Amino acid sequence: MDQTLSPAEQAACQQLKSQGYTVLEALLDPEEAERLDARGRVLMAGKSGYAKLEGALNPLPELAPLCIHPAVLRIAGHFLGEPFYLLNNVCLMWCQPGAPGGRLHADWPLGDVPEPYPSWPMLLQTMWMLTDFTAENGATRLVPATHLGGRHPALAQDAGEVPALGRRGSVLIWNGGVWHRNGANTSVDQHRMGANAAYIPRFVHRPELWPRLCRDLYRQFPAALQQLLERAVEPDSGAV
Ligand SMILES: O=C(O)CCC(=O)C(=O)O
């Protein structure tokens, strides 16, 4: 992979460092974005409000080119180091007319990390805009520079959030530590569809580095040791 960042990518990295997020315009053909949006809506038919489809690569493998877009990979490599991994197999996030705004938060794994959490990203998030993202249709809202404070938002905080606006085919990239949420969709008929791909650095979870423990032996260990070993044990072949 070409690791050299273009001037636009360098500027995006600077903004990610200082503000915690950036938007890159026109990385995806708008017609392809529109097609993916339509497919996503069919897959989620029957869901109302703010709807999610986790693991969307399974039913919609056409999302694969988004996950490996060279600009996104270069920026992810810049922040996460090589190699890094795709965490969530893509999640479609559909904000339908009338859907309420979400809860302001920082992303996993920071809920498991003592405060102050690091200002560098333990999770680098992308949201491909499969529709336009507008202030009315529920564009993701972020609070600039909050990744630098290392703290989670207080519950009722009015924190100075701004909507991440962009045309269909743009991508929002954010440091999982910056406070954010989906906006409310206050429109009557404007749908908002995003495809979220989340990238993690290799040090977050690397079970392949060490030999797996035999499952039969694991079963004989005390519960406290089983808990310590639960990610280091071989898969349960009898599991349904
Ligand atoms: O759908 C959105 O705009 C927000 C997504 C979000 O909060 C997240 O992926 O953590």
The ligand as an SDF file (V2000), in Angstrom:
LIG
                    3D

 10  9  0  0  0  0  0  0  0  0999 V2000
  -25.4710    7.4050   13.2510 O   0  0  0  0  0  0  0  0  0  0  0  0
  -24.7710    8.3180   13.6880 C   0  0  0  0  0  0  0  0  0  0  0  0
  -24.6940    9.3990   13.1390 O   0  0  0  0  0  0  0  0  0  0  0  0
  -23.9770    8.1410   14.9770 C   0  0  0  0  0  0  0  0  0  0  0  0
  -23.2350    6.8550   15.0300 C   0  0  0  0  0  0  0  0  0  0  0  0
  -22.5920    6.6080   16.3420 C   0  0  0  0  0  0  0  0  0  0  0  0
  -22.8860    7.2250   17.3380 O   0  0  0  0  0  0  0  0  0  0  0  0
  -21.5550    5.5930   16.4520 C   0  0  0  0  0  0  0  0  0  0  0  0
  -21.2860    4.8820   15.4650 O   0  0  0  0  0  0  0  0  0  0  0  0
  -20.9530    5.4550   17.5440 O   0  0  0  0  0  0  0  0  0  0  0  0
  1  2  2  0
  2  3  1  0
  2  4  1  0
  4  5  1  0
  5  6  1  0
  6  7  2  0
  6  8  1  0
  8  9  2  0
  8 10  1  0
M  END
$$$$
